[in-house]
Structures are given as structure tokens and as C-alpha cells.
Amino acid sequence: MPDDKIEIENVNIPGRTERVDRAKYLAIRNALLTVLPSKAPGLKLADAKEALLPLLHDDLFPQGKTAGWWLKAVQLDLEAKGIIKRAPHKPVHLYRRGPI
């Protein structure tokens, strides 16, 4: 039986990990990496959320519920892993560090 949890990091708390639902994590991760541009300044977090919502399946995120929380968790994990970066803009702008 495959593990239904995945361990994620938080760029703001180095060394700390959490175990979260694998399917929801991967759904948000794939959608986020699809919508983020590969160059700065990237997308504002709110714009990224708006762009990825149509890519999410209703069985995991009915009417987009909890997608904002998951987006933040995935964002912090991908930043910790160096897969995405924050551009030096306020509010937060995100972009991919390379090809998907």
C-alpha cells in the first residue's frame, strides 16, 4: 500500500518537516509549477492561486476549499528545496527556478 503522506519542509523553519496528504500536495505542486513563470518578477501569490484553481480536481478541493492553505504549504516547501524563488517585490511574487 503506497504511503498517503509526504514529508514537506518550510523555508522559514530550516530542519523542521511535516507530513501531509500526498495527493493534495502533489495536486497543488503540479498546478503551481504549471502556472508560475520561469523568470522574475513572477506572479503575485494571489494571482498564482487564481490561476491554479481551475487546474484542481473537485474531489480533492471542492469549490477550491483549503487550496489557499495548501498553496502556502507547497510554496514554503518548494522554496526550501530551491525549486521556486521569491522575487524582491512586495507583495510576494513567485517564479520557477528552471524547467518543470
C-alpha positions as CSV (number, residue, x, y, z in Angstrom):
1,M,0.0,0.0,0.0
2,P,1.5,3.3,-1.0
3,D,2.2,5.9,1.6
4,D,-0.6,8.5,1.5
5,K,1.6,11.1,3.3
6,I,4.6,13.2,2.1
7,E,7.2,15.0,4.2
8,I,7.5,18.7,3.5
9,E,9.9,21.4,4.6
10,N,9.4,25.1,5.5
11,V,11.9,27.6,4.2
12,N,11.2,29.8,7.3
13,I,12.0,27.0,9.8
14,P,15.0,25.1,8.5
15,G,15.2,21.4,9.6
16,R,11.6,21.2,10.5
17,T,9.4,18.9,8.5
18,E,5.7,18.0,8.5
19,R,3.8,15.0,7.0
20,V,0.8,16.0,4.9
21,D,-1.6,14.4,2.4
22,R,0.4,13.3,-0.7
23,A,-2.5,13.7,-3.2
24,K,-3.4,17.2,-2.2
25,Y,0.3,18.2,-2.0
26,L,1.0,16.9,-5.5
27,A,-2.1,18.4,-7.0
28,I,-1.2,21.9,-5.7
29,R,2.5,21.4,-6.6
30,N,1.8,20.4,-10.1
31,A,-0.7,23.2,-10.6
32,L,1.6,25.8,-9.1
33,L,4.6,24.8,-11.2
34,T,2.4,24.9,-14.3
35,V,1.2,28.4,-13.7
36,L,4.4,30.0,-12.4
37,P,6.7,31.7,-15.0
38,S,10.4,30.8,-15.1
39,K,11.6,34.3,-14.7
40,A,11.3,37.1,-12.2
41,P,9.2,39.0,-11.3
42,G,6.9,36.0,-11.4
43,L,3.3,36.0,-10.2
44,K,1.8,37.5,-7.0
45,L,0.7,34.8,-4.7
46,A,-3.0,35.8,-5.1
47,D,-2.6,35.7,-8.9
48,A,-1.0,32.3,-8.7
49,K,-3.9,31.0,-6.6
50,E,-6.4,32.3,-9.1
51,A,-4.5,30.7,-12.0
52,L,-4.2,27.3,-10.4
53,L,-7.7,26.9,-9.0
54,P,-9.2,25.8,-12.4
55,L,-6.4,23.1,-12.6
56,L,-7.5,21.4,-9.3
57,H,-9.9,18.5,-9.2
58,D,-13.1,19.0,-7.3
59,D,-12.7,15.6,-5.5
60,L,-9.6,16.9,-3.6
61,F,-10.6,20.6,-3.4
62,P,-14.4,21.0,-3.6
63,Q,-15.0,24.6,-4.7
64,G,-11.4,25.4,-4.1
65,K,-11.8,25.0,-0.3
66,T,-8.5,24.8,1.6
67,A,-6.5,25.5,-1.6
68,G,-5.0,28.7,-0.1
69,W,-3.6,26.8,2.9
70,W,-2.2,24.1,0.6
71,L,-0.7,26.7,-1.7
72,K,1.2,28.3,1.1
73,A,2.4,24.9,2.5
74,V,3.6,23.9,-1.0
75,Q,5.1,27.3,-1.7
76,L,7.2,27.2,1.5
77,D,8.3,23.6,0.8
78,L,9.3,24.4,-2.8
79,E,11.2,27.4,-1.7
80,A,13.1,25.3,0.9
81,K,14.0,22.9,-1.9
82,G,15.1,25.7,-4.2
83,I,12.5,24.8,-6.9
84,I,10.8,28.2,-6.7
85,K,12.0,31.6,-5.6
86,R,10.6,34.9,-4.3
87,A,11.3,37.9,-6.4
88,P,12.3,41.0,-4.4
89,H,8.9,42.6,-4.7
90,K,6.1,43.3,-2.3
91,P,3.7,41.6,-2.1
92,V,5.3,38.2,-2.6
93,H,6.0,37.3,-6.2
94,L,7.0,33.7,-7.1
95,Y,8.7,32.2,-10.1
96,R,10.2,28.8,-11.0
97,R,14.0,28.4,-10.9
98,G,14.1,26.3,-14.1
99,P,12.1,24.0,-16.3
100,I,9.4,21.8,-14.8
